[in-house]
Structures are given as structure tokens and as C-alpha cells.
Amino acid sequence: MVAIETCGKAKQQWLETLLKLPHSIPYDDTFSIFLALIDPTQLHECFNSWVEQ
């Protein structure tokens, strides 16, 4: 997840044109926690639905 944080910091100026980042780029631990909360089955179903459209 460190790579996600590093990339976010490198692209922060551009990302801020798309997203509100009032507290800057999240730490790598934040990304780990967020991704751990995603239900893989629901993600799979949503992804397949998106691809089929």
C-alpha cells in the first residue's frame, strides 16, 4: 500500500482537481484498512455488472 500513497503524493496536484482532499493524501495504513473492509463477493458482482454494461 506504500506505493499507492507514494503515487498519490506524486499526483496530488492533479488529484485535487478531481477530489476534495482536505487532509492531503491518506497514509498507506488507511488504504489497507479501507481495502480490508471491501467484501470480495460484492466487489466481484459490481465489477462484473460494470463490465457487462
Predicted model as a PDB file, atoms N, CA, C, CB and O in Angstrom, pLDDT in the B-factor column:
MODEL        1                                                                  
ATOM      1  N   MET A   1       0.802  -1.181   0.000  1.00 82.00           N  
ATOM      2  CA  MET A   1       0.000   0.000   0.000  1.00 82.00           C  
ATOM      3  C   MET A   1       0.858   1.264   0.000  1.00 82.00           C  
ATOM      4  CB  MET A   1      -0.920  -0.012   1.181  1.00 82.00           C  
ATOM      5  O   MET A   1       0.369   2.356  -0.289  1.00 82.00           O  
ATOM      6  N   VAL A   2       2.124   1.108   0.322  1.00 90.00           N  
ATOM      7  CA  VAL A   2       3.020   2.265   0.322  1.00 90.00           C  
ATOM      8  C   VAL A   2       3.083   2.864  -1.078  1.00 90.00           C  
ATOM      9  CB  VAL A   2       4.439   1.866   0.810  1.00 90.00           C  
ATOM     10  O   VAL A   2       3.163   4.084  -1.227  1.00 90.00           O  
ATOM     11  N   ALA A   3       3.049   2.026  -2.095  1.00 93.00           N  
ATOM     12  CA  ALA A   3       3.113   2.519  -3.477  1.00 93.00           C  
ATOM     13  C   ALA A   3       1.899   3.381  -3.818  1.00 93.00           C  
ATOM     14  CB  ALA A   3       3.210   1.342  -4.458  1.00 93.00           C  
ATOM     15  O   ALA A   3       2.025   4.349  -4.567  1.00 93.00           O  
ATOM     16  N   ILE A   4       0.739   3.049  -3.286  1.00 91.00           N  
ATOM     17  CA  ILE A   4      -0.467   3.844  -3.536  1.00 91.00           C  
ATOM     18  C   ILE A   4      -0.300   5.226  -2.914  1.00 91.00           C  
ATOM     19  CB  ILE A   4      -1.731   3.136  -2.966  1.00 91.00           C  
ATOM     20  O   ILE A   4      -0.612   6.236  -3.545  1.00 91.00           O  
ATOM     21  N   GLU A   5       0.191   5.271  -1.685  1.00 92.00           N  
ATOM     22  CA  GLU A   5       0.419   6.558  -1.023  1.00 92.00           C  
ATOM     23  C   GLU A   5       1.463   7.375  -1.777  1.00 92.00           C  
ATOM     24  CB  GLU A   5       0.864   6.345   0.435  1.00 92.00           C  
ATOM     25  O   GLU A   5       1.282   8.576  -1.982  1.00 92.00           O  
ATOM     26  N   THR A   6       2.539   6.742  -2.186  1.00 94.00           N  
ATOM     27  CA  THR A   6       3.607   7.429  -2.915  1.00 94.00           C  
ATOM     28  C   THR A   6       3.091   8.000  -4.225  1.00 94.00           C  
ATOM     29  CB  THR A   6       4.775   6.475  -3.182  1.00 94.00           C  
ATOM     30  O   THR A   6       3.382   9.145  -4.569  1.00 94.00           O  
ATOM     31  N   CYS A   7       2.330   7.204  -4.950  1.00 94.00           N  
ATOM     32  CA  CYS A   7       1.747   7.658  -6.214  1.00 94.00           C  
ATOM     33  C   CYS A   7       0.795   8.823  -5.968  1.00 94.00           C  
ATOM     34  CB  CYS A   7       1.007   6.501  -6.921  1.00 94.00           C  
ATOM     35  O   CYS A   7       0.816   9.810  -6.702  1.00 94.00           O  
ATOM     36  N   GLY A   8      -0.036   8.710  -4.941  1.00 94.00           N  
ATOM     37  CA  GLY A   8      -0.976   9.779  -4.608  1.00 94.00           C  
ATOM     38  C   GLY A   8      -0.275  11.083  -4.304  1.00 94.00           C  
ATOM     39  O   GLY A   8      -0.721  12.148  -4.731  1.00 94.00           O  
ATOM     40  N   LYS A   9       0.814  11.007  -3.572  1.00 95.00           N  
ATOM     41  CA  LYS A   9       1.574  12.216  -3.253  1.00 95.00           C  
ATOM     42  C   LYS A   9       2.226  12.807  -4.497  1.00 95.00           C  
ATOM     43  CB  LYS A   9       2.640  11.912  -2.202  1.00 95.00           C  
ATOM     44  O   LYS A   9       2.297  14.027  -4.647  1.00 95.00           O  
ATOM     45  N   ALA A  10       2.698  11.944  -5.383  1.00 97.00           N  
ATOM     46  CA  ALA A  10       3.316  12.420  -6.617  1.00 97.00           C  
ATOM     47  C   ALA A  10       2.296  13.083  -7.539  1.00 97.00           C  
ATOM     48  CB  ALA A  10       4.000  11.267  -7.341  1.00 97.00           C  
ATOM     49  O   ALA A  10       2.640  13.992  -8.295  1.00 97.00           O  
ATOM     50  N   LYS A  11       1.056  12.635  -7.482  1.00 96.00           N  
ATOM     51  CA  LYS A  11      -0.012  13.142  -8.355  1.00 96.00           C  
ATOM     52  C   LYS A  11      -1.019  14.011  -7.595  1.00 96.00           C  
ATOM     53  CB  LYS A  11      -0.740  11.976  -9.018  1.00 96.00           C  
ATOM     54  O   LYS A  11      -2.121  14.252  -8.088  1.00 96.00           O  
ATOM     55  N   GLN A  12      -0.653  14.477  -6.412  1.00 96.00           N  
ATOM     56  CA  GLN A  12      -1.596  15.180  -5.552  1.00 96.00           C  
ATOM     57  C   GLN A  12      -2.215  16.404  -6.232  1.00 96.00           C  
ATOM     58  CB  GLN A  12      -0.905  15.602  -4.277  1.00 96.00           C  
ATOM     59  O   GLN A  12      -3.424  16.613  -6.138  1.00 96.00           O  
ATOM     60  N   GLN A  13      -1.422  17.192  -6.896  1.00 96.00           N  
ATOM     61  CA  GLN A  13      -1.962  18.402  -7.530  1.00 96.00           C  
ATOM     62  C   GLN A  13      -3.046  18.039  -8.543  1.00 96.00           C  
ATOM     63  CB  GLN A  13      -0.834  19.204  -8.221  1.00 96.00           C  
ATOM     64  O   GLN A  13      -4.091  18.688  -8.586  1.00 96.00           O  
ATOM     65  N   TRP A  14      -2.813  17.024  -9.346  1.00 97.00           N  
ATOM     66  CA  TRP A  14      -3.805  16.583 -10.332  1.00 97.00           C  
ATOM     67  C   TRP A  14      -5.019  15.971  -9.639  1.00 97.00           C  
ATOM     68  CB  TRP A  14      -3.182  15.566 -11.308  1.00 97.00           C  
ATOM     69  O   TRP A  14      -6.155  16.257 -10.019  1.00 97.00           O  
ATOM     70  N   LEU A  15      -4.794  15.134  -8.629  1.00 96.00           N  
ATOM     71  CA  LEU A  15      -5.897  14.504  -7.905  1.00 96.00           C  
ATOM     72  C   LEU A  15      -6.820  15.538  -7.273  1.00 96.00           C  
ATOM     73  CB  LEU A  15      -5.358  13.570  -6.833  1.00 96.00           C  
ATOM     74  O   LEU A  15      -8.030  15.327  -7.185  1.00 96.00           O  
ATOM     75  N   GLU A  16      -6.250  16.651  -6.835  1.00 96.00           N  
ATOM     76  CA  GLU A  16      -7.053  17.690  -6.207  1.00 96.00           C  
ATOM     77  C   GLU A  16      -7.981  18.395  -7.196  1.00 96.00           C  
ATOM     78  CB  GLU A  16      -6.152  18.701  -5.548  1.00 96.00           C  
ATOM     79  O   GLU A  16      -8.896  19.108  -6.784  1.00 96.00           O  
ATOM     80  N   THR A  17      -7.756  18.203  -8.483  1.00 96.00           N  
ATOM     81  CA  THR A  17      -8.696  18.743  -9.477  1.00 96.00           C  
ATOM     82  C   THR A  17      -9.920  17.829  -9.595  1.00 96.00           C  
ATOM     83  CB  THR A  17      -8.002  18.899 -10.864  1.00 96.00           C  
ATOM     84  O   THR A  17     -10.948  18.241 -10.132  1.00 96.00           O  
ATOM     85  N   LEU A  18      -9.817  16.607  -9.104  1.00 96.00           N  
ATOM     86  CA  LEU A  18     -10.897  15.622  -9.185  1.00 96.00           C  
ATOM     87  C   LEU A  18     -11.561  15.342  -7.841  1.00 96.00           C  
ATOM     88  CB  LEU A  18     -10.367  14.338  -9.753  1.00 96.00           C  
ATOM     89  O   LEU A  18     -12.747  15.019  -7.782  1.00 96.00           O  
ATOM     90  N   LEU A  19     -10.789  15.468  -6.764  1.00 94.00           N  
ATOM     91  CA  LEU A  19     -11.242  15.071  -5.433  1.00 94.00           C  
ATOM     92  C   LEU A  19     -11.002  16.179  -4.426  1.00 94.00           C  
ATOM     93  CB  LEU A  19     -10.537  13.793  -4.985  1.00 94.00           C  
ATOM     94  O   LEU A  19     -10.086  16.988  -4.576  1.00 94.00           O  
ATOM     95  N   LYS A  20     -11.831  16.203  -3.403  1.00 94.00           N  
ATOM     96  CA  LYS A  20     -11.564  17.057  -2.259  1.00 94.00           C  
ATOM     97  C   LYS A  20     -10.627  16.282  -1.339  1.00 94.00           C  
ATOM     98  CB  LYS A  20     -12.893  17.479  -1.520  1.00 94.00           C  
ATOM     99  O   LYS A  20     -10.955  15.181  -0.895  1.00 94.00           O  
ATOM    100  N   LEU A  21      -9.483  16.846  -1.058  1.00 93.00           N  
ATOM    101  CA  LEU A  21      -8.504  16.199  -0.185  1.00 93.00           C  
ATOM    102  C   LEU A  21      -8.139  17.152   0.952  1.00 93.00           C  
ATOM    103  CB  LEU A  21      -7.233  15.778  -0.984  1.00 93.00           C  
ATOM    104  O   LEU A  21      -7.013  17.645   1.016  1.00 93.00           O  
ATOM    105  N   PRO A  22      -9.101  17.412   1.853  1.00 94.00           N  
ATOM    106  CA  PRO A  22      -8.852  18.403   2.900  1.00 94.00           C  
ATOM    107  C   PRO A  22      -7.735  18.019   3.867  1.00 94.00           C  
ATOM    108  CB  PRO A  22     -10.107  18.632   3.673  1.00 94.00           C  
ATOM    109  O   PRO A  22      -7.172  18.882   4.540  1.00 94.00           O  
ATOM    110  N   HIS A  23      -7.415  16.736   3.938  1.00 93.00           N  
ATOM    111  CA  HIS A  23      -6.371  16.275   4.853  1.00 93.00           C  
ATOM    112  C   HIS A  23      -5.210  15.648   4.096  1.00 93.00           C  
ATOM    113  CB  HIS A  23      -6.945  15.274   5.851  1.00 93.00           C  
ATOM    114  O   HIS A  23      -4.478  14.821   4.641  1.00 93.00           O  
ATOM    115  N   SER A  24      -5.043  16.049   2.821  1.00 93.00           N  
ATOM    116  CA  SER A  24      -3.963  15.556   1.973  1.00 93.00           C  
ATOM    117  C   SER A  24      -4.220  14.099   1.551  1.00 93.00           C  
ATOM    118  CB  SER A  24      -2.612  15.670   2.712  1.00 93.00           C  
ATOM    119  O   SER A  24      -5.345  13.608   1.649  1.00 93.00           O  
ATOM    120  N   ILE A  25      -3.195  13.435   1.095  1.00 93.00           N  
ATOM    121  CA  ILE A  25      -3.280  12.039   0.650  1.00 93.00           C  
ATOM    122  C   ILE A  25      -3.289  11.138   1.891  1.00 93.00           C  
ATOM    123  CB  ILE A  25      -2.082  11.669  -0.312  1.00 93.00           C  
ATOM    124  O   ILE A  25      -2.469  11.320   2.792  1.00 93.00           O  
ATOM    125  N   PRO A  26      -4.204  10.172   1.943  1.00 92.00           N  
ATOM    126  CA  PRO A  26      -4.234   9.262   3.103  1.00 92.00           C  
ATOM    127  C   PRO A  26      -2.939   8.452   3.227  1.00 92.00           C  
ATOM    128  CB  PRO A  26      -5.433   8.306   2.995  1.00 92.00           C  
ATOM    129  O   PRO A  26      -2.257   8.186   2.238  1.00 92.00           O  
ATOM    130  N   TYR A  27      -2.623   8.072   4.458  1.00 92.00           N  
ATOM    131  CA  TYR A  27      -1.467   7.215   4.712  1.00 92.00           C  
ATOM    132  C   TYR A  27      -1.724   5.815   4.170  1.00 92.00           C  
ATOM    133  CB  TYR A  27      -1.150   7.157   6.221  1.00 92.00           C  
ATOM    134  O   TYR A  27      -2.870   5.417   3.959  1.00 92.00           O  
ATOM    135  N   ASP A  28      -0.645   5.078   3.948  1.00 90.00           N  
ATOM    136  CA  ASP A  28      -0.777   3.715   3.406  1.00 90.00           C  
ATOM    137  C   ASP A  28      -1.615   2.825   4.322  1.00 90.00           C  
ATOM    138  CB  ASP A  28       0.610   3.088   3.201  1.00 90.00           C  
ATOM    139  O   ASP A  28      -2.318   1.943   3.830  1.00 90.00           O  
ATOM    140  N   ASP A  29      -1.561   3.030   5.637  1.00 94.00           N  
ATOM    141  CA  ASP A  29      -2.379   2.235   6.565  1.00 94.00           C  
ATOM    142  C   ASP A  29      -3.869   2.450   6.307  1.00 94.00           C  
ATOM    143  CB  ASP A  29      -2.041   2.596   8.025  1.00 94.00           C  
ATOM    144  O   ASP A  29      -4.665   1.518   6.426  1.00 94.00           O  
ATOM    145  N   THR A  30      -4.242   3.676   5.953  1.00 93.00           N  
ATOM    146  CA  THR A  30      -5.645   3.988   5.671  1.00 93.00           C  
ATOM    147  C   THR A  30      -6.129   3.186   4.475  1.00 93.00           C  
ATOM    148  CB  THR A  30      -5.831   5.497   5.414  1.00 93.00           C  
ATOM    149  O   THR A  30      -7.236   2.648   4.493  1.00 93.00           O  
ATOM    150  N   PHE A  31      -5.308   3.100   3.437  1.00 90.00           N  
ATOM    151  CA  PHE A  31      -5.681   2.303   2.264  1.00 90.00           C  
ATOM    152  C   PHE A  31      -5.824   0.828   2.638  1.00 90.00           C  
ATOM    153  CB  PHE A  31      -4.633   2.469   1.143  1.00 90.00           C  
ATOM    154  O   PHE A  31      -6.744   0.160   2.167  1.00 90.00           O  
ATOM    155  N   SER A  32      -4.937   0.324   3.466  1.00 92.00           N  
ATOM    156  CA  SER A  32      -5.012  -1.081   3.899  1.00 92.00           C  
ATOM    157  C   SER A  32      -6.305  -1.362   4.646  1.00 92.00           C  
ATOM    158  CB  SER A  32      -3.814  -1.434   4.787  1.00 92.00           C  
ATOM    159  O   SER A  32      -6.965  -2.372   4.402  1.00 92.00           O  
ATOM    160  N   ILE A  33      -6.664  -0.466   5.557  1.00 95.00           N  
ATOM    161  CA  ILE A  33      -7.899  -0.641   6.333  1.00 95.00           C  
ATOM    162  C   ILE A  33      -9.109  -0.597   5.408  1.00 95.00           C  
ATOM    163  CB  ILE A  33      -8.022   0.450   7.427  1.00 95.00           C  
ATOM    164  O   ILE A  33     -10.002  -1.439   5.504  1.00 95.00           O  
ATOM    165  N   PHE A  34      -9.134   0.374   4.523  1.00 92.00           N  
ATOM    166  CA  PHE A  34     -10.253   0.519   3.590  1.00 92.00           C  
ATOM    167  C   PHE A  34     -10.403  -0.728   2.715  1.00 92.00           C  
ATOM    168  CB  PHE A  34     -10.055   1.764   2.708  1.00 92.00           C  
ATOM    169  O   PHE A  34     -11.504  -1.260   2.577  1.00 92.00           O  
ATOM    170  N   LEU A  35      -9.316  -1.185   2.136  1.00 91.00           N  
ATOM    171  CA  LEU A  35      -9.394  -2.349   1.246  1.00 91.00           C  
ATOM    172  C   LEU A  35      -9.773  -3.623   2.001  1.00 91.00           C  
ATOM    173  CB  LEU A  35      -8.061  -2.553   0.531  1.00 91.00           C  
ATOM    174  O   LEU A  35     -10.418  -4.507   1.438  1.00 91.00           O  
ATOM    175  N   ALA A  36      -9.383  -3.722   3.255  1.00 94.00           N  
ATOM    176  CA  ALA A  36      -9.743  -4.897   4.059  1.00 94.00           C  
ATOM    177  C   ALA A  36     -11.238  -4.951   4.347  1.00 94.00           C  
ATOM    178  CB  ALA A  36      -8.967  -4.894   5.371  1.00 94.00           C  
ATOM    179  O   ALA A  36     -11.778  -6.024   4.615  1.00 94.00           O  
ATOM    180  N   LEU A  37     -11.912  -3.802   4.295  1.00 96.00           N  
ATOM    181  CA  LEU A  37     -13.341  -3.744   4.578  1.00 96.00           C  
ATOM    182  C   LEU A  37     -14.212  -4.102   3.371  1.00 96.00           C  
ATOM    183  CB  LEU A  37     -13.701  -2.370   5.064  1.00 96.00           C  
ATOM    184  O   LEU A  37     -15.417  -4.306   3.518  1.00 96.00           O  
ATOM    185  N   ILE A  38     -13.621  -4.178   2.196  1.00 96.00           N  
ATOM    186  CA  ILE A  38     -14.400  -4.469   0.991  1.00 96.00           C  
ATOM    187  C   ILE A  38     -14.744  -5.957   0.942  1.00 96.00           C  
ATOM    188  CB  ILE A  38     -13.620  -4.049  -0.283  1.00 96.00           C  
ATOM    189  O   ILE A  38     -13.876  -6.815   1.101  1.00 96.00           O  
ATOM    190  N   ASP A  39     -16.013  -6.242   0.721  1.00 97.00           N  
ATOM    191  CA  ASP A  39     -16.478  -7.622   0.580  1.00 97.00           C  
ATOM    192  C   ASP A  39     -16.106  -8.105  -0.822  1.00 97.00           C  
ATOM    193  CB  ASP A  39     -18.032  -7.735   0.829  1.00 97.00           C  
ATOM    194  O   ASP A  39     -16.607  -7.563  -1.807  1.00 97.00           O  
ATOM    195  N   PRO A  40     -15.238  -9.113  -0.932  1.00 96.00           N  
ATOM    196  CA  PRO A  40     -14.783  -9.573  -2.244  1.00 96.00           C  
ATOM    197  C   PRO A  40     -15.925 -10.038  -3.160  1.00 96.00           C  
ATOM    198  CB  PRO A  40     -13.797 -10.699  -2.065  1.00 96.00           C  
ATOM    199  O   PRO A  40     -15.872  -9.828  -4.371  1.00 96.00           O  
ATOM    200  N   THR A  41     -16.943 -10.662  -2.587  1.00 97.00           N  
ATOM    201  CA  THR A  41     -18.067 -11.131  -3.394  1.00 97.00           C  
ATOM    202  C   THR A  41     -18.836  -9.960  -3.982  1.00 97.00           C  
ATOM    203  CB  THR A  41     -19.001 -12.007  -2.557  1.00 97.00           C  
ATOM    204  O   THR A  41     -19.186  -9.981  -5.161  1.00 97.00           O  
ATOM    205  N   GLN A  42     -19.099  -8.952  -3.187  1.00 97.00           N  
ATOM    206  CA  GLN A  42     -19.799  -7.775  -3.688  1.00 97.00           C  
ATOM    207  C   GLN A  42     -18.962  -7.031  -4.718  1.00 97.00           C  
ATOM    208  CB  GLN A  42     -20.160  -6.843  -2.536  1.00 97.00           C  
ATOM    209  O   GLN A  42     -19.491  -6.555  -5.723  1.00 97.00           O  
ATOM    210  N   LEU A  43     -17.670  -6.929  -4.477  1.00 96.00           N  
ATOM    211  CA  LEU A  43     -16.784  -6.281  -5.439  1.00 96.00           C  
ATOM    212  C   LEU A  43     -16.826  -7.018  -6.777  1.00 96.00           C  
ATOM    213  CB  LEU A  43     -15.339  -6.228  -4.896  1.00 96.00           C  
ATOM    214  O   LEU A  43     -16.893  -6.396  -7.837  1.00 96.00           O  
ATOM    215  N   HIS A  44     -16.786  -8.329  -6.717  1.00 97.00           N  
ATOM    216  CA  HIS A  44     -16.834  -9.152  -7.925  1.00 97.00           C  
ATOM    217  C   HIS A  44     -18.140  -8.924  -8.678  1.00 97.00           C  
ATOM    218  CB  HIS A  44     -16.677 -10.642  -7.570  1.00 97.00           C  
ATOM    219  O   HIS A  44     -18.133  -8.751  -9.896  1.00 97.00           O  
ATOM    220  N   GLU A  45     -19.251  -8.923  -7.963  1.00 97.00           N  
ATOM    221  CA  GLU A  45     -20.552  -8.707  -8.594  1.00 97.00           C  
ATOM    222  C   GLU A  45     -20.651  -7.318  -9.209  1.00 97.00           C  
ATOM    223  CB  GLU A  45     -21.672  -8.905  -7.578  1.00 97.00           C  
ATOM    224  O   GLU A  45     -21.144  -7.172 -10.327  1.00 97.00           O  
ATOM    225  N   CYS A  46     -20.192  -6.305  -8.498  1.00 97.00           N  
ATOM    226  CA  CYS A  46     -20.227  -4.937  -9.023  1.00 97.00           C  
ATOM    227  C   CYS A  46     -19.330  -4.790 -10.246  1.00 97.00           C  
ATOM    228  CB  CYS A  46     -19.802  -3.941  -7.943  1.00 97.00           C  
ATOM    229  O   CYS A  46     -19.709  -4.158 -11.232  1.00 97.00           O  
ATOM    230  N   PHE A  47     -18.157  -5.369 -10.175  1.00 97.00           N  
ATOM    231  CA  PHE A  47     -17.231  -5.287 -11.308  1.00 97.00           C  
ATOM    232  C   PHE A  47     -17.821  -5.972 -12.537  1.00 97.00           C  
ATOM    233  CB  PHE A  47     -15.876  -5.922 -10.946  1.00 97.00           C  
ATOM    234  O   PHE A  47     -17.779  -5.424 -13.638  1.00 97.00           O  
ATOM    235  N   ASN A  48     -18.368  -7.169 -12.345  1.00 97.00           N  
ATOM    236  CA  ASN A  48     -18.963  -7.885 -13.483  1.00 97.00           C  
ATOM    237  C   ASN A  48     -20.136  -7.107 -14.072  1.00 97.00           C  
ATOM    238  CB  ASN A  48     -19.430  -9.286 -13.052  1.00 97.00           C  
ATOM    239  O   ASN A  48     -20.287  -7.043 -15.292  1.00 97.00           O  
ATOM    240  N   SER A  49     -20.956  -6.521 -13.223  1.00 97.00           N  
ATOM    241  CA  SER A  49     -22.081  -5.717 -13.703  1.00 97.00           C  
ATOM    242  C   SER A  49     -21.593  -4.528 -14.524  1.00 97.00           C  
ATOM    243  CB  SER A  49     -22.930  -5.227 -12.523  1.00 97.00           C  
ATOM    244  O   SER A  49     -22.153  -4.217 -15.575  1.00 97.00           O  
ATOM    245  N   TRP A  50     -20.541  -3.867 -14.034  1.00 96.00           N  
ATOM    246  CA  TRP A  50     -19.973  -2.724 -14.738  1.00 96.00           C  
ATOM    247  C   TRP A  50     -19.419  -3.147 -16.096  1.00 96.00           C  
ATOM    248  CB  TRP A  50     -18.871  -2.069 -13.894  1.00 96.00           C  
ATOM    249  O   TRP A  50     -19.657  -2.473 -17.098  1.00 96.00           O  
ATOM    250  N   VAL A  51     -18.684  -4.255 -16.136  1.00 97.00           N  
ATOM    251  CA  VAL A  51     -18.073  -4.723 -17.378  1.00 97.00           C  
ATOM    252  C   VAL A  51     -19.144  -5.113 -18.398  1.00 97.00           C  
ATOM    253  CB  VAL A  51     -17.143  -5.918 -17.102  1.00 97.00           C  
ATOM    254  O   VAL A  51     -18.987  -4.852 -19.591  1.00 97.00           O  
ATOM    255  N   GLU A  52     -20.227  -5.733 -17.937  1.00 96.00           N  
ATOM    256  CA  GLU A  52     -21.277  -6.166 -18.838  1.00 96.00           C  
ATOM    257  C   GLU A  52     -22.032  -4.990 -19.478  1.00 96.00           C  
ATOM    258  CB  GLU A  52     -22.244  -7.053 -18.093  1.00 96.00           C  
ATOM    259  O   GLU A  52     -22.621  -5.132 -20.549  1.00 96.00           O  
ATOM    260  N   GLN A  53     -22.008  -3.847 -18.818  1.00 93.00           N  
ATOM    261  CA  GLN A  53     -22.683  -2.674 -19.373  1.00 93.00           C  
ATOM    262  C   GLN A  53     -21.835  -2.088 -20.461  1.00 93.00           C  
ATOM    263  CB  GLN A  53     -22.971  -1.623 -18.290  1.00 93.00           C  
ATOM    264  O   GLN A  53     -22.215  -1.087 -21.069  1.00 93.00           O  
TER     265      GLN A  53                                                      
ENDMDL                                                                          
END                                                                             
